[in-house]
């Protein structure tokens, strides 16, 4: 079974700073997807960024980028020029490439951006 | 295009009561699923369906029933609610082939069992 671990329960940075959220996972699969989801106080689950394991290039979406280390099974999220609206819970998640689209989530990191 | 619609948004039950959480999607997605989110934990899969008439158990299925009579709807039933089922429930859907990895989530149902 796959597991996802987020070792930082809470993080806090000043607006405009860069912050990195950590995620490690365990799987025997060779092809899979990794995700970062944002959950603001509204409770909505918002996809931030997605990485396909067979792609060596790290995914980037505007201020959000990942550092995907397949051999180390590490998948960190970097938020550049952080904004107050980035304040939220962030979840790392894993999905196998084959079979039903079951997401396995980490425990989450509560990120606070201070003015 | 409404996406994934969950009702109700909030619900309070007494122990032993039954209820159904509704989930509907208008994107013609084959795959639908239910997750629960407990404090300090990520979402965990309860049940899922890969198409009408087909359902299967996820990680935490005990105490919940599902059925999938249409492509659009995937209700989650609590037959006899317990305080341990107090949680936030999310429904999600996606295509089964192209774009399968892109899940669309509903806005969640906050359930409290007293």
Interface residues (C-beta under 8 A of the other chain):
Chain A: X4 X9 X33 X42 X43 X44 X45 X47 X50 X52 X91 X93 X95 X100 X101 X102 X103 X104 X105 X106 X107 X108
Chain B: X31 X33 X35 X40 X41 X42 X43 X44 X45 X48 X50 X56 X58 X88 X90 X92 X94 X96 X100 X101 X102 X103 X105 X107 X108 X110
